[in-house]
């Protein structure tokens, strides 16, 4: 990538700052594709005169399909005096959301 030449986009002096005519929100971050699921099973143990005793087993899965979830892209374009882009990490993903998470629970209801 190169910096615009003098005279392009209205830049006539090196001290002038011109950001071009692109809209402010032209760049979007990566989207999120996350699926959650819950599985629950109730086991009825016995019934007393006043209440029902049961055991609940529950499994909760977050990001069940384990899609990669990227959080941030390095969008800092740095240029040297010759106009060459010098940021080696430009355009790379720098962080992500958590992978698949499984949570299990057991509850005795009486």
C-alpha positions as CSV (number, residue, x, y, z in Angstrom):
1,X,0.0,0.0,0.0
2,X,1.2,3.5,-0.7
3,X,0.2,6.9,0.6
4,X,-1.6,9.2,-1.9
5,X,0.6,11.4,-4.0
6,X,0.6,15.1,-3.5
7,X,-2.3,16.6,-5.4
8,X,-4.4,13.5,-5.1
9,X,-7.6,13.9,-3.0
10,X,-6.9,17.6,-2.5
11,X,-3.6,17.2,-0.7
12,X,-1.3,20.0,-2.0
13,X,1.2,20.3,0.9
14,X,2.8,17.6,3.0
15,X,1.4,19.2,6.2
16,X,-2.2,18.9,4.9
17,X,-4.2,15.9,6.2
18,X,-6.7,14.4,3.9
19,X,-8.6,11.2,4.8
20,X,-10.2,10.7,1.4
21,X,-13.9,10.4,0.6
22,X,-14.6,7.0,2.2
23,X,-17.3,6.9,4.8
24,X,-16.4,6.6,8.5
25,X,-17.8,3.1,9.0
26,X,-16.4,1.5,5.8
27,X,-14.7,-1.2,7.8
28,X,-16.6,-3.8,9.8
29,X,-15.3,-6.2,12.4
30,X,-15.8,-10.0,12.0
31,X,-19.3,-11.2,12.7
32,X,-20.3,-13.6,15.5
33,X,-21.8,-17.0,14.7
34,X,-22.5,-18.6,18.0
35,X,-25.0,-21.4,18.8
36,X,-26.0,-22.4,22.3
37,X,-27.9,-25.5,23.4
38,X,-29.3,-26.9,26.6
39,X,-30.2,-30.5,27.4
40,X,-32.1,-31.4,30.6
41,X,-33.4,-34.7,32.0
42,X,-35.6,-35.1,35.1
43,X,-35.4,-38.3,37.1
44,X,-38.4,-38.8,39.4
45,X,-37.2,-40.6,42.5
46,X,-40.3,-40.9,44.7
47,X,-43.3,-39.0,45.8
48,X,-44.1,-38.3,49.4
49,X,-47.4,-37.0,50.7
50,X,-46.4,-33.4,50.5
51,X,-43.9,-33.2,47.6
52,X,-42.2,-34.8,44.7
53,X,-38.5,-35.8,45.0
54,X,-36.6,-35.6,41.7
55,X,-33.1,-35.3,40.4
56,X,-32.4,-32.9,37.5
57,X,-29.4,-33.3,35.2
58,X,-28.6,-30.4,32.9
59,X,-26.0,-29.8,30.3
60,X,-25.4,-26.3,28.8
61,X,-23.3,-25.9,25.7
62,X,-22.1,-22.5,24.5
63,X,-20.7,-22.2,21.0
64,X,-21.8,-25.8,20.5
65,X,-20.6,-26.0,16.8
66,X,-17.2,-24.5,17.9
67,X,-17.0,-21.9,15.1
68,X,-14.0,-19.7,15.3
69,X,-15.0,-16.3,16.7
70,X,-12.6,-13.5,15.8
71,X,-12.8,-10.4,17.8
72,X,-10.3,-7.8,16.5
73,X,-8.4,-7.3,13.2
74,X,-5.3,-5.2,13.2
75,X,-6.3,-2.2,11.0
76,X,-3.4,0.2,11.8
77,X,-1.7,1.0,8.5
78,X,1.7,2.5,9.3
79,X,3.8,4.0,6.5
80,X,7.5,5.0,6.4
81,X,8.8,8.1,4.7
82,X,9.0,6.4,1.3
83,X,5.2,5.6,1.5
84,X,5.5,1.9,2.1
85,X,3.3,0.1,4.5
86,X,5.5,-1.2,7.4
87,X,3.0,-2.8,9.8
88,X,3.7,-6.6,9.3
89,X,0.5,-7.5,11.2
90,X,-1.8,-5.3,9.2
91,X,-5.0,-7.2,8.4
92,X,-4.4,-10.1,10.8
93,X,-6.7,-11.3,13.5
94,X,-5.3,-10.4,16.9
95,X,-7.8,-11.9,19.3
96,X,-10.8,-14.1,19.5
97,X,-13.8,-15.1,21.6
98,X,-13.7,-18.3,23.8
99,X,-14.1,-21.7,22.2
100,X,-16.8,-24.2,23.0
101,X,-17.8,-24.2,26.7
102,X,-19.7,-27.1,28.3
103,X,-21.3,-26.7,31.7
104,X,-22.9,-29.6,33.6
105,X,-25.3,-29.3,36.6
106,X,-27.0,-31.7,39.0
107,X,-29.8,-30.6,41.3
108,X,-31.9,-32.5,43.8
109,X,-35.4,-31.0,44.2
110,X,-37.4,-31.9,47.3
